[in-house]
Amino acid sequence: MGAIDIGLEAIDRSAVFNIAQYTVVGKDNPANDTGTITDVDIWLSVGATNDVWFGTFSEGAANVLTCRDSESVGNVAAGSKQSFSGLDIDVVTGDYLGTYAKTSSAGIERAASGFADVWTYLGEKIDPADSATFAVNADDGVSLFGTGSSVWAGGDVGGVAIAGIAKINGVALADITKVNGVA
């Protein structure tokens, strides 16, 4: 199993984007593998005092995003990188990382140029299967970064292709009738 990373490093940037009541998804650094996001870092310049969510998104048609999975982390402090671990957010290669704050005041650190874009939607679109057409903030990037573990997709074990395994401990697979004494 390998390491997954998604999004941009959570650092203090030159500008701020209001995420209060907005679903915000960064286009930079899509997920490099399929698996689970377990850790997310965010840098807010204005703290969210109510229910912050992180989620993964896929893009179907141009700028139409669908939330794959999400999780709430509660309140998030401002002024420095905040890290959340123990998360269980499904991700597929090519997905993007997003956030939503159910609060009247929250701002994420943002760079206004030099990046791949940020998608925004006025409203909550961070429940699994939520889908909408998002606006594009060209060249923006936000301080939202996730890591996790990829799932093993099979292939080989010790250099032997899974499909090529014919025997286990010298016994042909077709002849195995019991495992640990159970038929």
trRosetta pair geometry for C-beta under 8 A, 3 or more apart (Angstrom, degrees):
i j d omega theta_ij theta_ji phi_ij phi_ji
1 35 7.3 103 -159 -112 106 144
1 149 5.3 22 157 -177 128 103
1 150 5.4 179 -163 69 75 73
1 151 7.0 -25 -120 -124 105 14
1 152 5.6 -79 -73 -56 81 86
2 33 5.8 152 78 -50 116 171
2 149 7.5 151 81 -155 35 58
2 150 4.6 13 56 24 80 129
3 33 7.9 125 95 28 29 138
3 147 6.4 -18 -176 -166 99 103
3 148 7.6 145 -161 79 57 33
3 149 6.9 -46 -110 -103 45 51
3 150 7.3 -45 6 -9 5 95
4 31 5.8 -3 -168 -157 112 94
4 32 6.1 179 -140 56 62 81
4 33 4.8 -121 -95 56 91 98
4 34 8.0 -147 -93 44 133 7
4 35 5.3 -159 -33 52 139 119
4 36 7.8 162 27 64 144 35
4 37 6.7 -100 97 -88 131 66
4 91 6.3 135 169 82 156 141
4 146 7.7 -14 115 118 100 91
4 147 6.3 148 83 -161 66 48
4 148 4.4 -15 56 64 117 81
4 149 6.5 -82 5 -8 101 4
4 150 5.5 132 -52 -59 99 80
5 29 6.8 -47 123 168 93 125
5 31 7.7 173 84 -131 31 52
5 32 6.1 22 48 12 71 118
5 145 7.3 -14 -167 -172 92 94
5 146 7.1 160 -153 89 47 54
5 147 5.3 -15 -99 -102 71 78
6 29 6.1 159 -155 124 33 94
6 30 6.6 -13 -133 -175 88 28
6 31 4.4 -16 -86 -82 117 70
6 32 7.5 -152 -70 -1 70 72
6 37 6.6 -62 32 -98 132 124
6 56 7.4 -13 155 -113 168 100
6 91 6.5 -128 -41 -149 154 151
6 95 6.8 -17 -128 91 143 87
6 96 7.1 162 -175 -146 112 29
6 97 4.6 128 129 -37 112 116
6 145 7.3 155 84 -157 52 50
6 146 4.6 -11 61 61 99 100
6 147 7.7 -179 21 -77 74 35
7 26 5.2 84 -131 69 81 137
7 28 6.8 66 -156 84 34 86
7 29 5.6 -54 45 80 8 115
7 96 7.7 100 -75 -168 75 63
7 97 4.1 -47 -57 45 117 137
7 142 7.9 -55 -160 82 104 81
7 144 4.8 -95 -163 105 142 72
7 145 4.3 -161 95 -104 112 44
7 146 5.6 83 15 11 125 77
8 26 5.9 -120 3 177 101 156
8 28 4.9 42 -57 84 103 134
8 29 6.2 148 -66 21 57 126
8 115 7.2 -30 -76 -133 148 136
8 141 5.1 83 -45 176 166 112
8 142 6.5 145 47 75 124 42
8 143 6.4 -85 98 -107 103 35
8 144 6.6 57 50 51 78 55
8 145 5.9 -101 87 -72 29 94
9 41 7.6 -13 -161 88 48 135
9 143 7.0 -34 108 -137 49 76
9 145 5.4 18 -107 -55 26 149
10 41 3.8 -139 10 129 140 103
10 42 5.4 -140 -123 -114 136 10
10 43 4.3 151 177 -22 87 94
10 81 4.6 115 112 -127 113 100
10 82 7.7 -101 158 41 152 53
10 109 7.5 112 -163 49 63 124
10 143 4.3 88 -137 170 55 93
10 144 6.4 60 -86 -83 94 21
10 145 5.1 -123 -26 16 86 106
11 43 6.2 -95 63 -12 7 160
11 81 7.2 -18 -90 -70 38 113
11 109 6.8 -125 92 114 45 152
11 143 5.7 -146 40 -119 44 120
12 43 6.3 -130 -73 169 48 149
12 109 5.8 -132 -136 -126 34 151
12 143 7.7 19 -71 -81 18 158
13 43 7.6 133 -3 88 88 133
13 109 4.1 131 24 164 96 99
13 110 5.6 -151 90 69 141 16
13 111 4.7 -109 -165 -57 131 75
13 141 7.6 -167 -120 89 156 90
13 142 7.9 -124 13 -134 156 37
13 143 5.9 -160 -15 -45 116 113
14 110 7.9 -71 64 92 61 54
14 111 5.9 65 33 -116 96 67
14 112 6.9 -87 86 9 108 93
15 109 7.7 119 77 -166 45 53
15 110 4.8 -53 89 82 91 89
15 111 6.6 123 31 -116 99 20
15 112 4.8 54 6 -36 155 105
16 45 4.7 -82 -107 39 124 145
16 46 7.1 75 -168 -5 142 100
16 107 4.2 18 178 169 118 127
16 108 7.0 146 -157 71 67 34
16 109 6.5 -47 -103 -106 65 38
16 110 5.9 118 -135 22 12 100
17 22 8.0 -95 148 80 99 152
17 24 6.6 127 118 -124 132 150
17 107 6.5 156 73 -157 33 74
17 108 5.4 -22 61 60 90 87
17 110 4.1 78 -18 -41 102 150
17 118 7.0 -89 -86 115 173 164
17 120 7.7 -136 177 -85 130 133
17 137 7.5 171 -116 60 138 178
17 140 7.2 74 -65 -174 140 142
17 142 6.2 -69 33 -99 135 114
18 22 6.5 103 111 4 75 134
18 106 7.2 105 -162 78 58 57
18 107 5.5 -40 -97 -99 49 82
19 22 5.1 -113 -147 63 45 101
19 24 5.0 -78 -115 -4 103 134
19 44 7.9 -95 33 -117 126 103
19 48 7.5 -50 84 -76 109 126
19 99 6.1 0 -165 103 149 107
19 100 7.1 -159 171 -134 103 29
19 101 4.8 88 115 12 99 115
19 106 4.9 -59 69 105 88 106
19 107 6.6 151 11 -112 82 25
19 108 5.0 53 -26 -14 129 106
20 48 7.4 176 -89 -113 79 93
20 101 5.4 -59 -99 91 46 114
20 103 5.2 -87 -125 86 95 73
20 104 5.6 36 -169 172 141 15
20 105 5.4 -13 -71 -80 148 11
20 106 4.5 138 -65 30 79 82
20 107 7.7 -30 -19 -56 93 59
21 101 7.4 -49 -21 81 34 74
21 102 7.5 70 -85 -124 55 40
21 103 7.8 -126 -37 61 69 40
21 104 7.7 25 -29 -109 109 40
21 122 6.8 17 130 -161 96 68
21 123 6.9 -11 171 -87 81 29
21 124 7.7 -76 -153 -49 54 77
22 100 7.1 -147 98 -127 39 71
22 101 7.7 14 48 38 66 84
22 120 5.3 -19 -174 -161 124 101
22 121 6.6 145 -163 71 69 45
22 122 5.9 -41 -104 -104 79 47
22 123 7.7 25 -116 18 38 29
23 98 6.1 30 176 164 85 132
23 99 7.6 179 -151 90 53 35
23 100 4.6 -22 -101 -87 70 108
23 120 7.1 148 79 -157 56 48
23 121 4.4 -7 55 56 104 103
23 123 6.8 -27 -5 85 103 52
23 124 6.3 113 -54 -137 108 29
23 125 4.4 -92 -2 45 167 86
23 126 5.4 -177 -120 -47 116 95
23 132 8.0 110 57 50 142 132
23 134 7.6 -100 92 -109 103 114
24 98 5.9 171 90 -155 44 85
24 99 5.6 -14 61 59 93 80
24 100 7.3 160 17 -80 69 53
24 108 6.6 -160 86 24 160 146
24 118 6.2 -6 -168 176 93 114
24 119 7.3 154 -157 84 43 57
24 120 5.4 -7 -105 -105 72 79
24 142 6.3 70 148 -30 127 171
24 144 7.8 153 107 -19 107 154
25 57 5.1 -37 -127 33 145 151
25 65 6.0 163 20 -137 167 168
25 96 5.1 75 175 119 108 125
25 97 7.1 167 -148 93 71 32
25 98 3.5 -39 -93 -87 78 114
25 118 7.0 155 78 -165 45 64
25 119 4.3 -10 61 60 100 106
25 120 7.7 -169 24 -73 70 37
25 134 6.7 -53 34 -132 118 170
26 29 7.7 5 123 48 116 84
26 96 6.3 -166 77 -175 54 105
26 97 6.0 -5 46 69 100 82
26 98 7.1 178 10 -88 63 58
26 115 8.0 -53 -158 159 98 136
26 116 7.9 86 172 65 75 102
26 118 5.6 -32 -105 -111 57 82
26 119 7.9 -143 -64 23 12 76
26 141 6.3 55 -144 -151 114 60
26 142 4.9 -133 -78 44 114 95
26 144 5.5 175 -9 59 133 112
27 30 7.6 -26 -174 -59 50 89
27 96 6.1 -35 -108 -121 40 140
27 115 7.7 134 64 144 92 95
27 116 4.2 -127 101 112 105 108
27 117 4.3 24 21 69 145 84
27 118 6.6 -139 -1 -83 90 31
27 119 6.6 101 -53 -20 98 92
28 115 5.3 -62 -58 -169 129 104
28 116 4.5 152 -76 24 69 115
28 141 5.3 19 -12 -123 142 107
29 32 8.0 -41 -175 -42 80 95
30 93 7.8 71 133 174 106 50
30 94 5.0 5 151 -152 140 34
30 95 6.2 149 -166 68 92 28
30 96 5.6 -58 -111 -77 82 69
31 34 7.5 88 133 -80 130 40
31 37 8.0 -100 -105 -66 122 107
31 56 7.1 15 -41 -141 137 124
31 91 4.8 176 -110 165 159 121
31 92 6.8 123 76 85 144 30
31 93 5.7 -136 102 -123 97 30
31 94 6.3 -37 57 28 86 21
31 95 4.5 19 7 52 127 84
31 96 7.6 -128 -14 -64 85 25
31 97 7.8 116 -57 -44 90 88
32 93 6.8 -16 161 -128 18 84
33 91 8.0 68 89 106 57 109
33 93 5.6 -17 -131 -83 17 92
33 150 3.9 -43 136 -97 137 127
34 91 6.7 -167 -140 103 43 67
34 92 4.9 5 -112 -131 95 53
34 93 5.1 -57 -48 -24 81 82
34 150 6.1 76 69 -147 49 88
34 151 5.9 -49 110 32 90 100
34 153 7.4 75 60 -67 122 117
35 91 6.2 -6 64 61 54 93
35 148 5.6 -178 104 120 110 112
35 149 5.1 -128 163 104 145 51
35 150 3.9 -139 -40 -122 136 31
35 151 4.7 172 -102 -20 78 71
36 88 5.9 -31 -163 -148 124 58
36 89 6.6 127 -164 62 67 44
36 90 6.3 -41 -104 -98 67 43
36 91 6.7 145 -114 18 16 91
36 148 4.9 -144 100 180 54 134
36 149 5.9 3 54 56 89 80
36 151 7.6 85 -14 -52 84 91
37 40 6.6 46 157 -61 119 95
37 54 7.6 -118 113 131 140 125
37 56 6.5 160 -5 -56 135 118
37 87 6.0 -23 112 101 80 122
37 89 4.1 -26 57 68 104 105
37 90 7.8 -31 13 47 84 6
37 91 5.1 82 -32 -29 97 130
37 97 7.4 129 -112 -105 161 111
37 146 4.4 -3 -152 167 125 134
37 147 7.1 122 -145 79 73 20
37 148 4.1 -122 -111 -38 30 138
38 85 6.4 21 145 -158 84 69
38 86 6.8 19 -173 -80 86 8
38 87 5.4 161 -155 59 31 74
38 88 7.1 20 -105 -81 68 47
38 89 7.9 -163 -65 27 30 80
38 147 6.9 -43 55 98 81 69
38 148 4.5 130 3 -116 79 82
38 149 6.6 30 -13 0 127 88
39 83 6.6 -5 -170 -172 101 97
39 84 6.8 164 -151 86 53 53
39 85 4.8 -8 -103 -105 90 74
39 87 6.6 170 -67 25 23 108
39 146 6.5 156 88 -153 55 62
39 147 4.9 -6 62 56 106 90
39 148 6.8 179 24 -70 71 65
40 54 4.8 -91 -87 -120 177 169
40 73 7.5 -129 65 -49 123 149
40 83 7.5 167 88 -151 41 53
40 84 5.1 -8 59 57 85 102
40 87 6.2 26 -5 -3 102 159
40 89 7.8 36 -45 14 123 145
40 97 7.3 169 -126 -163 112 134
40 144 7.2 -9 -172 -169 102 78
40 145 7.0 158 -154 85 57 44
40 146 4.5 -22 -99 -97 78 90
41 81 5.4 -5 -171 -171 112 107
41 82 7.0 155 -153 78 59 43
41 83 5.0 -21 -98 -99 82 76
41 84 7.7 -179 -79 20 36 69
41 143 7.8 -73 122 161 90 84
41 144 7.4 172 88 -148 60 33
41 145 4.7 -6 55 60 101 96
41 146 7.5 -171 19 -76 66 42
42 52 7.6 -142 61 160 166 146
42 54 7.7 -145 -48 -84 127 115
42 76 6.3 -18 82 -163 130 148
42 81 7.4 148 76 -152 29 60
42 82 5.6 -23 65 61 80 93
42 84 7.8 11 8 0 101 109
42 99 6.6 85 -109 -85 140 157
42 108 6.7 -72 -171 -126 101 106
42 143 6.4 108 -159 114 48 85
42 144 5.3 9 -106 -107 83 73
42 145 7.9 -177 -71 26 46 64
43 80 6.9 -86 -130 152 90 19
43 81 5.1 -43 -80 -92 95 59
43 82 7.2 153 -92 12 42 75
43 108 7.0 98 81 -160 59 69
43 109 4.4 -13 100 11 109 129
43 143 3.9 -36 40 125 105 147
44 47 5.8 113 107 -97 135 39
44 48 6.3 -124 -122 -14 166 89
44 76 5.7 109 -4 120 142 115
44 77 7.4 172 56 108 116 33
44 78 4.4 -85 103 -108 96 77
44 79 7.7 -17 85 -7 70 42
44 82 7.1 -8 12 9 96 124
44 106 6.1 -56 -146 -166 132 83
44 107 6.2 118 -166 75 79 52
44 108 5.6 -55 -105 -98 65 53
44 109 7.2 -149 -108 -19 15 78
45 78 5.8 30 150 -164 14 115
45 79 7.2 77 -138 -74 41 46
45 107 4.6 -44 59 97 94 111
45 108 7.3 112 7 -165 83 6
45 109 5.7 115 -40 -72 98 73
46 78 5.4 -42 -162 -103 7 152
46 105 5.5 -95 153 159 129 91
46 106 5.7 -173 96 -138 95 24
46 107 3.8 67 23 20 105 99
47 75 7.3 27 170 180 106 92
47 76 6.3 -166 -153 96 73 62
47 77 5.2 -32 -115 -148 122 33
47 78 3.6 -112 -53 -19 75 100
47 79 7.7 -27 -55 -6 97 86
47 105 7.8 36 73 110 55 95
47 106 6.9 -59 129 -114 22 76
48 51 7.7 -95 150 65 117 37
48 52 4.7 101 90 -63 151 112
48 75 6.3 -170 98 -148 73 55
48 76 4.7 33 45 45 102 95
48 78 7.9 123 -6 -57 56 94
48 101 4.2 -117 -123 -144 139 128
48 103 4.7 171 -155 15 80 152
48 105 7.6 -173 -107 93 51 56
48 106 3.8 20 -83 -102 92 129
49 75 5.7 2 -142 -127 36 110
49 103 5.6 129 49 -134 65 135
49 105 7.4 28 11 62 101 92
50 75 6.8 9 -57 -91 19 79
50 101 7.2 102 77 177 74 80
50 102 5.2 -91 123 93 104 80
50 103 4.0 151 47 -85 99 92
51 72 5.7 -38 -153 -148 81 123
51 74 6.5 -39 -96 -126 42 33
51 75 7.8 -11 -32 -64 29 52
51 101 7.3 138 93 -157 62 50
51 102 4.2 -8 81 46 117 116
51 103 7.1 169 51 -46 72 88
52 72 7.0 130 78 -155 41 68
52 73 5.5 -33 82 59 94 92
52 74 6.8 -9 34 81 81 23
52 75 7.1 91 1 -133 104 15
52 76 4.6 -1 4 -14 157 121
52 99 6.5 -7 -175 -170 95 108
52 100 7.3 165 -154 84 52 46
52 101 5.0 -15 -104 -104 80 80
52 102 7.7 -151 -74 19 35 72
52 103 7.8 -25 -67 -9 78 121
52 106 7.3 160 -92 -140 108 158
53 70 5.3 24 176 174 115 121
53 71 6.8 165 -150 85 75 29
53 72 5.1 -44 -94 -94 79 63
53 73 7.3 156 -104 10 28 76
53 99 6.4 157 84 -156 58 56
53 100 4.6 -4 54 55 108 92
53 101 7.7 -164 21 -74 71 36
53 102 7.7 58 -11 -18 104 97
53 126 4.7 130 108 125 140 149
54 70 6.5 175 91 -150 41 75
54 71 6.0 -12 59 59 85 78
54 73 6.6 37 -5 -16 104 117
54 84 7.4 -179 -8 67 142 141
54 87 7.0 -23 68 -141 131 156
54 89 6.4 -78 107 -69 100 160
54 97 6.9 -16 -169 -169 98 95
54 98 7.3 152 -158 85 52 46
54 99 5.5 -24 -101 -98 61 79
54 144 7.7 172 -125 -165 103 115
54 146 7.1 136 175 -79 138 128
55 67 5.0 -14 158 -147 142 108
55 68 7.3 159 174 50 90 65
55 69 6.4 -173 -147 94 80 41
55 70 3.2 -29 -92 -94 106 98
55 71 7.4 155 -80 13 67 53
55 89 6.7 -160 -126 -150 40 129
55 97 7.6 152 84 -155 38 52
55 98 5.2 -24 67 67 84 94
55 99 7.4 159 21 -86 75 31
55 100 7.4 11 8 1 117 104
55 126 4.5 177 -4 -159 147 91
55 128 7.9 -160 -145 -71 123 59
56 67 7.2 113 76 -159 47 60
56 68 4.5 -36 92 50 99 115
56 69 5.6 19 37 48 103 79
56 70 7.5 -158 18 -72 58 62
56 89 5.7 141 -16 154 105 110
56 90 6.6 -119 41 90 139 57
56 91 4.6 -166 -107 -102 161 79
56 92 7.6 136 146 18 139 68
56 95 4.4 22 -180 159 109 140
56 96 7.0 144 -158 71 61 38
56 97 6.3 -35 -102 -98 63 55
56 98 7.5 149 -105 20 15 85
57 65 4.5 8 179 -175 129 114
57 66 6.5 149 -155 71 74 36
57 67 5.5 -42 -96 -97 80 49
57 68 6.5 -169 -94 -3 22 86
57 95 6.2 141 66 -166 35 86
57 96 4.9 -32 65 64 94 91
57 97 7.7 176 18 -83 88 8
57 98 5.3 42 -15 -8 125 127
57 119 7.9 -119 104 65 158 142
58 65 7.0 155 76 -152 36 64
58 66 5.4 -18 58 59 87 93
58 68 5.9 81 -17 -53 97 110
58 92 6.7 0 -79 59 118 119
58 94 7.0 50 -127 107 86 98
58 95 5.5 -59 -75 -107 70 79
58 96 7.7 153 -89 16 25 82
59 62 7.7 16 174 -127 115 25
59 63 7.3 -7 -146 -74 111 13
59 64 6.8 113 -160 69 65 55
59 65 5.6 -37 -96 -95 65 70
59 96 7.1 49 -33 -3 99 124
60 64 4.8 -47 59 91 95 111
60 65 7.7 175 11 -96 78 20
60 66 6.2 53 -24 -11 110 114
60 131 7.6 14 6 -149 131 125
61 64 4.3 43 59 18 85 129
63 119 6.6 167 -144 -122 78 118
63 133 5.6 50 116 -160 99 75
63 134 5.2 -136 -178 59 86 75
63 135 7.7 36 -168 -99 132 10
63 136 6.0 -89 -107 -50 125 105
64 131 6.5 27 174 -180 92 99
64 132 7.2 -153 -145 109 66 22
64 133 5.2 -37 -93 -91 74 66
64 134 7.5 162 -102 7 22 79
65 96 7.4 -67 -131 53 125 125
65 98 7.7 98 159 -45 151 152
65 119 6.0 122 -30 128 143 161
65 121 7.7 -130 50 -35 120 132
65 125 7.3 102 88 127 104 133
65 131 6.9 -168 96 -140 42 61
65 132 6.8 -14 57 60 78 64
65 134 5.3 18 7 -15 117 127
66 129 6.8 -19 -172 -147 102 31
66 130 7.0 166 -151 86 56 45
66 131 4.1 -14 -100 -96 84 97
67 70 5.9 -17 -179 -36 127 116
67 98 7.6 -96 -105 55 92 133
67 125 6.3 177 -31 146 119 72
67 126 5.4 143 -107 -146 151 33
67 127 6.2 123 79 76 149 29
67 128 5.6 -125 113 -107 99 29
67 129 6.7 -37 69 24 85 21
67 130 4.6 28 19 51 120 91
67 131 7.4 -137 11 -67 70 54
68 90 5.6 -115 138 93 110 100
68 91 6.9 120 86 -106 146 39
68 92 6.6 -165 -123 5 161 101
68 95 6.1 -54 2 -123 145 139
68 128 6.5 -16 147 -129 23 84
69 89 4.9 162 107 -161 111 65
69 90 3.9 109 -10 38 151 89
69 91 7.4 -101 43 -55 117 53
69 128 5.4 12 -100 -90 45 109
70 89 6.5 24 -112 -126 20 110
70 126 4.8 114 -112 161 162 88
70 127 6.4 -102 37 -109 135 27
70 128 6.4 -153 12 -49 88 71
71 87 5.3 169 66 -150 154 99
71 88 6.7 114 -69 55 147 61
71 89 5.4 -115 -1 -71 112 99
73 76 6.7 55 98 -68 114 100
73 84 4.7 -52 -129 -120 143 158
73 87 7.6 -43 -79 -87 106 115
76 82 5.3 162 -160 80 92 163
76 101 7.7 -94 31 -108 121 115
76 106 7.6 66 62 -138 111 121
77 80 7.4 -1 109 48 108 87
77 82 5.7 148 53 -83 82 133
78 107 7.7 46 -123 57 128 82
81 143 7.7 -119 -104 166 83 124
84 87 6.1 63 125 -45 102 117
87 148 8.0 -82 81 -90 99 114
89 146 7.5 -63 66 -158 134 152
89 148 7.6 -128 61 -71 83 152
91 95 4.9 -142 -157 54 80 144
91 146 7.8 169 -67 111 152 138
91 148 6.6 136 23 51 133 147
92 95 5.1 104 56 -35 66 114
96 119 7.7 81 114 21 157 123
97 144 5.6 -164 115 130 117 110
97 145 7.4 115 72 -121 163 18
97 146 5.1 169 -106 4 146 121
98 119 7.6 -51 -101 71 122 102
98 126 6.6 -147 105 -107 115 103
98 144 7.5 48 -126 133 18 159
99 108 7.0 124 67 -72 142 147
99 126 7.6 7 -171 -105 19 147
99 144 5.8 -142 -20 -118 123 145
100 124 5.6 93 -177 -127 149 74
100 125 7.5 170 -80 47 141 51
100 126 4.2 -138 2 -18 137 145
101 106 3.9 -46 115 49 168 162
102 124 7.0 16 -86 -87 95 127
103 106 5.1 90 69 -29 123 114
108 142 5.1 31 125 -161 130 116
108 143 6.1 -166 175 48 92 85
108 144 6.7 -11 -163 -47 142 104
109 142 6.9 130 83 -158 55 63
109 143 4.0 24 69 2 106 134
110 118 7.2 -49 -137 -29 117 160
110 140 5.8 -14 -174 -167 112 107
110 141 6.8 157 -157 81 63 45
110 142 5.1 -27 -101 -100 81 72
110 143 7.3 -115 -68 -5 40 83
111 114 6.1 -54 142 56 130 104
111 115 5.8 113 81 -20 114 126
111 140 6.6 156 82 -156 59 53
111 141 4.6 3 49 53 105 96
111 142 7.9 -151 21 -71 69 31
112 139 7.0 39 154 105 46 101
112 140 5.9 -21 -126 -103 39 81
113 139 4.7 -1 -131 145 52 129
113 140 7.6 -18 -60 -82 28 45
114 139 6.3 71 9 -176 27 98
114 141 7.2 -56 85 -2 77 124
115 118 7.6 37 102 -38 129 86
115 139 5.8 107 51 178 62 47
115 140 5.8 -42 65 117 120 20
115 141 3.0 180 -94 -45 171 109
116 139 7.9 91 6 -119 3 31
116 141 7.0 74 29 -85 67 95
117 136 5.4 -25 -166 -164 129 98
117 137 6.4 147 -162 74 69 55
117 138 5.6 -34 -106 -121 94 38
117 139 6.6 15 -79 -22 58 22
117 140 6.2 44 -149 45 31 75
118 136 7.7 138 74 -159 43 51
118 137 4.5 -13 62 57 92 112
118 140 4.1 -57 5 93 110 118
118 141 6.7 174 -53 -95 104 19
118 142 5.5 83 -107 -21 135 108
119 134 3.8 46 -179 129 109 146
119 135 7.0 143 -159 72 59 44
119 136 6.1 -32 -101 -99 65 59
119 137 7.6 -164 -81 17 16 80
120 134 6.1 141 59 -171 26 99
120 135 5.1 -29 65 63 84 97
120 137 6.1 50 -8 -22 115 111
121 125 5.0 -3 91 14 153 133
121 132 5.3 91 -132 93 147 136
121 134 4.8 -79 -57 -112 95 82
121 135 7.0 156 -82 13 48 80
123 132 7.8 136 74 -74 118 175
124 127 7.5 52 145 -15 102 93
124 130 7.7 -90 132 -137 68 163
125 130 4.3 -180 -164 142 65 129
125 131 7.3 156 -165 -41 117 3
125 132 4.9 -93 -112 13 153 126
125 134 7.9 -143 65 -79 154 99
126 130 6.5 -17 3 45 12 147
127 130 4.8 100 58 -32 74 116
137 140 4.2 1 117 8 109 141
154 162 5.3 -54 -170 -8 102 155
155 161 7.2 -82 166 -130 45 66
155 162 6.7 97 74 -11 16 108
156 159 5.8 4 157 -143 135 10
156 160 5.8 154 -160 71 93 31
156 161 5.1 -53 -96 -91 91 41
156 162 6.5 -137 -97 -28 34 70
157 160 5.8 -28 66 60 71 89
157 162 6.6 82 -7 -82 97 74
157 165 7.4 17 42 -66 118 130
160 164 5.6 -131 179 84 82 112
160 165 6.0 91 134 -75 123 81
161 164 4.0 80 66 5 93 112
161 165 7.7 -143 93 -26 53 72
162 165 6.1 -36 -162 -1 38 112
165 168 7.2 38 170 -64 115 81
165 173 6.9 89 122 -51 86 134
166 172 6.2 -32 157 -135 83 75
166 173 6.1 -122 -170 2 36 104
167 170 5.8 -2 167 -140 129 12
167 171 6.0 150 -157 68 85 30
167 172 5.4 -48 -96 -91 83 41
167 173 6.7 -131 -91 -30 28 72
168 171 5.9 -29 67 59 69 87
168 173 6.5 79 -5 -84 97 76
168 176 6.8 18 46 -69 118 140
171 175 5.6 -123 178 83 90 110
171 176 5.8 103 124 -75 124 85
172 175 4.4 75 67 9 92 109
172 176 7.6 -147 93 -26 49 77
173 176 5.9 -39 -155 4 39 115
176 179 7.1 43 166 -65 117 82
177 183 6.0 -18 154 -132 84 85
178 181 5.8 -1 168 -137 128 13
178 182 6.0 148 -157 66 84 29
178 183 5.2 -48 -94 -85 83 54
179 182 5.9 -31 66 60 68 87
